[in-house]
Amino acid sequence: MTSRRSVVRRAPGKLFVAGEYAVVEPGSPAILVAVDRYITVTVSGSAEPGVVVTSDLSPRPVRHHWHDGLLAGGEGGSAHVVAAIETVGALLAERGLPLHPLSVLITSTLHEDGRKYGLGSSGAVTVATVASVAAYCGVELTREELFRLALIATARIDPKGSGGDLAASVWGGWIAYQAPDREQVLAQVLRHGVEETLRAPWPGFAVRRLPPPAGLVLEVGWTGNPASTKSLVAGLHRRTWRGTSSHQKFVATTADFVQAAIGALEDGDGPGLLEQLRRARQELARLDDEVGLGIFTPELTALADAAEAVGGAAKPSGAGGGDCGIALLDAAAPHDIAHVRQRWAAAGVLPLPLSPALEGIEE
């Protein structure tokens, strides 16, 4: 039965802590943290047919109409919002439930004055849209079902994406994540439908919550240069590097330090975690030198150097090439933290006031 009341869901953004690039391989581990910047989606009924999407990032409402189970029209709309609604629509159709005309309102604190901070806005809007549309239509989802629907939606746009951003938005806090084979998931949907795919095994997929780092504080710096994760990852896939011994070494080395970092988090071993984060920086730098992706910009290098100069650890977060870097610093050394922020500012890096978002998707 369809709800007559508006439904509101908000999903946090994310930062990669370790495991970037390798995480796109099914079963390869990564660590992420959800952060307290959000995308909020409000779903209500509409007097117009189809779906009307209004966003604070778009100058005017975007109107879509249904055609053979897909949303048509709506030039300039968000592909991720469309895919999220279509995926919920497919599940409803399989269950014999109607999808009534919808009004979808999107607001974001993952951007500021139109600037993108690289905090996983595509993943957060996908999760919040799936959650709010499903709830409005009377479909109750577990966290894993919500993640799976969101992954199906994003994989239809780009199967290279790992889905780590989705997992952080769904579960919140610090998480360990391993991606399923997205091509296999899409093939399963085509053969058996969304409902059966939600229940089927997804080889390689795993997620679990982790404790926050002991005695360390997370600091985040924005370089002022927006980057495209999709294009950077696609650039890596286009190169002949993939499938080589160097690629295999990168994936194996990344898995080693990510698992060691997970162990350090679970054991409350702050110094051990810092050591693994430094290894993560070194391995990303090796990849960058070998393949020439441009992961490290001068600002990201300065960000990491400043943190290491006071005994901390830092690296690009995500695909690099701009956007954000993260640092873990001694929580008991406020003077060092202030010094790092000063060095960041001098290097053109803006410290962002972010904290872990512990709850994930929220009403």
N, C-alpha and C positions, 0 to 999 in steps of 0.2 A: 504494500500500500504506500502511496506517495504522501510524504509529509506536506502539510500546508504551511508550515513555518519555515522561515529562513534557517539555513544551516551554515554555521561558520566553522572553518578549520584553519589552523595556521601551522606552518611547517618551518623549522629552522634551516638556516644555511649550514654550510659545512666547510671544513678545512681538512686537507690530507696532511697527516702527520708523517707517514712513511709508506712506501710501496707504490708510488706513482709509476705510470707506464707499465710496469710488470703486472699490475692488477688487472689489466685488460685480458690477460691470459686466464682461462677458466681455472679456478682453484688456487690461483696465486694470491697470497695474503697481503692485506694492507691494514693500516690503522688510520682511522678518521676521528674527528671530533665535531659534534654539532655546535654551532655558535648562536648566540642570542640576537641574531637579526633574522627577521621572519618574512615569509610571504603569507598573507591572509586571503582566503577565498571564501566569499559569501555567496551561497546559492539560494535562489528563491524562484517562485513561479514567474512566468512572463505572459503578458497579453499578446505578444507577438509569437508567431510560430517559429520553431527551430530553437536556436540558442543565440542569445545576445551576450557578448563578452565586453565588459567595461573594465579598463585597466588604467591605473595612474601613470603607466608608461606609454599610453596610447592617447593621441589627441581626441579621439572620438570612439563611440561604441562600434564594435565589429559584429555584424549580423551574419549568422550561418544558417543554412537550411539542410535538412537531412535528405540524402539521396543514396539509396541502396546501402544503408547502414553507415554511410560516411557523411561528414559535415562538408558541405560545399559552400562556395562564396566566401565572403569575409576576407577580402584582400588586405594584407598587412597584419593579420592576426597572428597569434602565437601558435606555432606548430605543436609545441608541447602541450598547450591547453587543449587544442583540438584533438590530439592523439589520446590524451587522458579521458576526455569526454567520450570519444568513439569507443575506447576500450571498455569503459563502464557500460556504454550502450550495447556493445556486443554481449556482455555478460547478462544484462537485463533481457535482451532478445532471446538468448538461450534459455532463460528461466521463464519466458513467456510473460515478462513484465513490461509495462509501457514506460517510455521515456517522454515525459511531458515537456512542453515548452519551458525553457530555463533562462533565467537571468543570472549571469555569473559576474561577480564583482571582485577584482583583484587589486590588492594594495601590497606594496613592498617596502621593506626597510633594508633590503639587500642592495639597493641602489641609493644614490644621493645626488640630487640635481641632475638626474639622467646618467650619472657615472656608475659603471659596473665595477664592483669590488672583487669579483672572482670568488664569490662565496657560495656558488652552486645554485643560482637562481632558477635555472632550468629544472634541476631536480626538485627543488623545493616547491615550485609552482605545479609540477606534475603530481607530487604527493598530495599537496593540499587540494588540488582539483579532483583527483580520484576520490579522496576521502570525503570531500564535501558533496560531490555529486552522488556518490553511492549512498551516503547517509540521507540526503534529501529524498532519494528514491526508495528508502526503506531497506537498504541492503547493509547488514552488519558485517564488518570485516575485522578479522584478526590483524595484528601488525604484519604477520608474514603474508597474509592474503593481500593486504594493502601494498606491501612492497612488490609482490609478484605482479599485481595489476599495473603498478607504476613502471616496472621494468619492461613488461610487454609493450606498454605505450611508448617508452623511450626507444626500445630496440627497433620498433617500426620506423623511427626516424633515423637512427644511427646505431646499428648493432655493435659498433666498435666501443661504445661507451660502457664502462664497467658496471655502472649502477651503484657505485660506492656512495655517491651523493644522495641517492634515494634512500639507502640504508641508514645513513646518518640522519636524514630528515625524519625517517619513520621511528627509529629507536632512540635517538638522542644520546647525549653524553659521549664518552669515549667508546669506540667499538673496534673489534677485529672483524674484517670482512673478506670474503672470497666470492668471486663472481661465478655465476653459472655460464654455460656456453649459450650466448644469446641467440646465435643462429639456430641452435637446436631447439631453444624455447620457441622461436618464431615458427619453426617447422612443425612443432607440436601443436601450436595454435591452429595452423592451417589444416592439419590432419584431423585434430580432435576437438577443436574449439577452446574457448577461454576457460570455461568451467572445469573441464577435465585437466587442462594444463595447470590450473591452480592447485590441483590435488596431486599431480604426478611428481615423481622424484625429479629434482633438478641437480644432476651431478655437478660437483664442484662448488655449489653454493653453500655458504656457511656465514653466520653472523652471530656475534655474542658481545655483550657489554663487557667493558673493562673498567677497572678502578682508575680514578684520575692519578696523575703522577705525584709521587710522594715528595714533598719538600720543594716542588718546582712550580713556577708560575708560567702560564702560556702568554706570550706577547706576540702581537700580530702587527706587521707593517705592510702598508699598501704602497706600491711603487709609482702609482699614478699612470701606469701604462696598461690599459686593458689588454688581455690576451684571449685567444680562442683555443680552448682545450681541444675542441673538435678538429680544428685545422692542424694543431700541433701533433695530435695522435694520428690523424690521417697522414700527415707528412712522414711520420715514422713508418707507417704501414706501406707507404709508396716506395720507400727505399729498399735496396736489396739486403739491408742489414737483418731484416726479420727472417728467422730460420737459420741464421748463421751460428757458428760456435760462439761468437761474441754475444749474440742475442741470448743464447742458452745460458751463458755465463752470467749475464745481467739478471735474468729471471731467477737463477739459482742463488746468486749472491743476495739479491733483494729479499728472497724468501728467507734466507738465513738471518739477515739482520732484523727483518720484521718479526720473525718468530722470537728472536732474542729480545727485542723491544717489548713484545707482548709479555714474555716471561718477566722482564724487569718491572713492568707495570703491575703485574699480578703479585710480584714479590715485594713491592714497595721499594724497589732499588733505584733511587733517583740517579746516582752516578752511572749505573749500568745503562739506564735509558739514554742519558746524555751521550754515552759512548756509541750507542747504536744509531742515534740521530746524526752524529758526525759521520759515521760510516755511510748513512743514507745520502748525505751531502756529497761525499766523495764519489759514490757510485753514480749519482746523477751527473756529476761533473765529468766523470769518465765517459758516460754515454754522450754527453753534450760534445765533448772533444772529438769523439769518434764519428758521430753521425752529423754534427753540425746543425742541431735543431734550433739553437738559440735559447736554451732553457735558462741559462744564467745571463741576466742583464747586468750592467754595472751596478744598478741599484740593489739587485738581489745579492750580488757578491758582497757589496758593502754591508748589507743587512746581516748576512751570516758572519762576516768578519768581526763586526762589532760585538755580536753575542759571544763568539768564541774568545774574544780578547778579555772577557771578564769570567771565563770558565764555563760559559753556557754552551748551548748547541743551537744551530739554526740552519735553515735550508729553504728553498722555494717550496711552496705548498701547491700541489697539483701539477699541472703541465709546465709551469714556469713561463718564461717569455714575457714576464710582466706580472700584473695582479699582485698577489700577496705572498709574503714569506712568513714563516713562523719561527719563534725562538722559545726555548725552554731555559729559564733562568732561575737562580737560587732565590726562593721566596723570602729567605731571611736576609737578603742583601738589597734593600731598597735603593741604596746609593748606586749600586751596579745597574739596577733596572733603569733608574733615571739617566745614568750615563749612556746606556745603550739607546734609549729614546732620543737623547740629544744627538748622538752620532747618526742615528737614522735621519733625523730632521735635517742635519747638515748635508746628508747624502741625497736628499730629495725623497726620503721615504716617510710616509705619514703613519704614525702609530695609530692603530684603530682600537677604540675602547670596546673590546669584545670579551665575553666570558663564555664558557661552555654552557650549552642549553641542555639541561639534564633530562627533559621529559620527551623530546621528540615531538611528534604530531600532537597537537592539542585542540581542544574545542574552544 
